Amino acid sequence: KNTLLFDILKNNYFIIVIFFIINLLIYKGHYILIILDLLYLIYIFITHKKLGIVIIILNIILFLNLFTRDIKYKKSYKEEIEELLKVKKINKLDKSYQVYFKYRSTTIIAYMDTPLKLGSFYYIKGTTTIGDTSHFENGFNYREYLKNKNIQGILEIDSCEYKKNGISIYLLNDLINKYIEKKLETKSKGMVKALTIGDKFDFDDSLYDSIGKIGISHLFVISGLHVNMISSLILFILNKIKLKEKYKNIISIFILFLYYVICGYLISVLRVIVSYILKIVNKVYNYDFSNKDIIAINIILVLLINPYQAFQYSFLLSYTISTSIILCNKILESKGILKNIKTGLKISILSILVTIPIIIKINPTINLLSIVYNIIYIPFVSYIMLPFSFIVIVFPITENIYNLLYILFSNVTTYLSNIRIFNISLSFPSISLVIVYYFILFKNITFLELKKINYKYLCLFVILIAFWNNSAFFNINNDVYFLDLPKGESTFISKSFNRENILIDTGENGYDDIITFLKYKGIKRIDKIFISHSDSDHNGMLDEIINEFKVKTIYINPYDDVTRNIARNKNTKY
C-alpha cells in the first residue's frame, strides 16, 4: 500500500484493461487499431510516464503468454498418434459422449458411443484433426473455437485399450453430475444441472433455443447471483456459530472455490469469486479500491493467466454486463415503491444495449421484447427456480413439484418464442461500426448520468441502429456467393443497393448456416428462390427460410411435388 506502484495503479487499472483489449483485437487481425493503440500510449507517456512503463511491461507478459500458447498449438491438419492418454473430462450428449483427453501440454476431444472412466489412462491409436474453419464469411470457426479453449483438435479413435486408473480435476463435477442423473428422473433435471453446476448438455435443445429467442439466456449462466446466494448462506451459518472474521473469510473463500471446482472451472464463476476475494482484501487491508478498480484487477488477473479467455463469449458477456452495471451505477439507482422493478428494467435495457455487438456474433436476431421478458423472468428464475434447483438436489423428493414449475416455464417460453413481430436482424458488424456504436452509446450514458438527454447523440444512436438494420441497401457491389454448407450447398446472388436477392437451393434441414449467412449480410427479402430438385439437401431449409424472410417467388421444376407442397402450405407464390 505504501509503494510507488500502488499509487501509480490506483484508479488507473481500467487504462490497463483498455490496452489489453485493443492489443488483443490487433492480435486477432484488426490492424486498423494499431494507430489508436500508439496514439493512446503516447498520450499516457506524456501525462504519466511511469504508468506507461507499467502498461508496456504487463502487455509484454500478456503477449508472451499468447505466443507460448500458440507455439504449443500445432498447425498440421492431420496427425497420427499412438500413445498413452489420460481421460480429463467427459460430457454426456444425447446419443454419445464427448471425451477430453490430456494430450501433451494441451487437450484433444473425441466423440464416443460408450463412456470411458474419468481420470483413467488408455492406450490410444488414432488420428487428430484440427477442426474446420468457417464455411462462410463470418460463420462459426470451429478451429478457432477449439484453439481458444486450448483444445488441440478432434481425435478419431481406431483402437482404445484401458491401462490404469487415475484421478481428474473434474472428478467433483462428474460426481455431482452422476448424482443428479441417478436421483432425478424428469426432463427438468436438465434445468437443475444448468442452474446449479452450469452443465447444459442435458438441457432440452428446443427449450434452450426458445430461451435464446426471447433473450434470457444470461439467466442460465452461473453468475454473481449464485455465488452471492451461496456466500450469504455460508456467512449466515458462520455468524450463528460466532467465528472470528478472518476464519469466516477463509472458510467462505474455500467453499466458493470448491463450488468453482464442482462447476467445472467456469469463467463466470471465477469472475465472481475473484471479485469476492478482492472485496475482502480491500476491506481487511483498507486499500480503498473502488468497484471499478476491483473489476479491472479481476479482468487483468484472468487475462494474464489465460489471454485466450478474451476470445470466448462467456468471458465477453459476463465481464461486459458486470462492468457496465458498475460503471452505470448512478443511472441504475431508483427510488419509490417500485424501485426494484425500475432497477431491474434499467439493468435489462443496459445489458441488452452493451452486449448487442457481442450477441450479434452469436445470433443475428434481437428480440426487442426481451426487455419486457427479463422483468418477468429475472425474479422468477432468480428467486424461485434457482433456489428450488438447489433444494431438489438436496431433497429429490420435491422433484415432482419442481417439474410442474418446469413445465409451466417451458410452455410459456415456447409460446413467447414464436412471437416474432418485434424481432430485428442486424448484419455482422465491422470493428469500425462496433467502435462507433460504443462511442455513441457511451456519450448517451454520460449525459444520462448528468440527468440530461442530448438529442444530438440520441438521434445519432437511432440513425446508427437504422443504418445497421438496413445495411443491405448500402452495399454498392453486385455479389455472388457459393456456399459450402454442412450438408448440401447453396448459391446466393445479390444486386447492389438491395435491388434483387436470388437464392439457389437451401441446404439440408436442421442446419441453419444459410439463415445465419443471409442475416449477417443484412438480407430481409429474397426475391427469387430456385430449387433445383426435391432432395432434402437442396430444399431442406426452405420452410425455415420462408419463416425468417420475406420470400416473393419460388421457382421449381414440374416434377417437384415436395417443394410445391411447402410453397402451398406457406401461401408463397411459386
Secondary structure as GFF3:
##gff-version 3
##sequence-region A 1 574
A	DSSP	alpha_helix	4	9	.	.	.	ID=ss1
A	DSSP	alpha_helix	13	27	.	.	.	ID=ss2
A	DSSP	alpha_helix	33	47	.	.	.	ID=ss3
A	DSSP	alpha_helix	49	72	.	.	.	ID=ss4
A	DSSP	beta_strand	78	92	.	.	.	ID=ss5
A	DSSP	beta_strand	97	103	.	.	.	ID=ss6
A	DSSP	beta_strand	106	112	.	.	.	ID=ss7
A	DSSP	beta_strand	121	129	.	.	.	ID=ss8
A	DSSP	alpha_helix	142	148	.	.	.	ID=ss9
A	DSSP	beta_strand	151	164	.	.	.	ID=ss10
A	DSSP	alpha_helix	171	183	.	.	.	ID=ss11
A	DSSP	alpha_helix	189	196	.	.	.	ID=ss12
A	DSSP	alpha_helix	205	213	.	.	.	ID=ss13
A	DSSP	three_ten_helix	217	220	.	.	.	ID=ss14
A	DSSP	alpha_helix	224	240	.	.	.	ID=ss15
A	DSSP	alpha_helix	245	262	.	.	.	ID=ss16
A	DSSP	alpha_helix	267	285	.	.	.	ID=ss17
A	DSSP	alpha_helix	291	305	.	.	.	ID=ss18
A	DSSP	three_ten_helix	307	311	.	.	.	ID=ss19
A	DSSP	alpha_helix	313	327	.	.	.	ID=ss20
A	DSSP	alpha_helix	329	332	.	.	.	ID=ss21
A	DSSP	alpha_helix	339	362	.	.	.	ID=ss22
A	DSSP	beta_strand	365	367	.	.	.	ID=ss23
A	DSSP	alpha_helix	370	380	.	.	.	ID=ss24
A	DSSP	pi_helix	381	385	.	.	.	ID=ss25
A	DSSP	alpha_helix	386	394	.	.	.	ID=ss26
A	DSSP	three_ten_helix	396	398	.	.	.	ID=ss27
A	DSSP	alpha_helix	399	417	.	.	.	ID=ss28
A	DSSP	beta_strand	423	425	.	.	.	ID=ss29
A	DSSP	alpha_helix	431	449	.	.	.	ID=ss30
A	DSSP	alpha_helix	455	469	.	.	.	ID=ss31
A	DSSP	three_ten_helix	471	474	.	.	.	ID=ss32
A	DSSP	beta_strand	479	484	.	.	.	ID=ss33
A	DSSP	beta_strand	489	494	.	.	.	ID=ss34
A	DSSP	three_ten_helix	496	498	.	.	.	ID=ss35
A	DSSP	beta_strand	501	504	.	.	.	ID=ss36
A	DSSP	alpha_helix	513	520	.	.	.	ID=ss37
A	DSSP	beta_strand	525	530	.	.	.	ID=ss38
A	DSSP	alpha_helix	536	539	.	.	.	ID=ss39
A	DSSP	alpha_helix	542	548	.	.	.	ID=ss40
A	DSSP	beta_strand	550	555	.	.	.	ID=ss41
A	DSSP	alpha_helix	561	569	.	.	.	ID=ss42
###
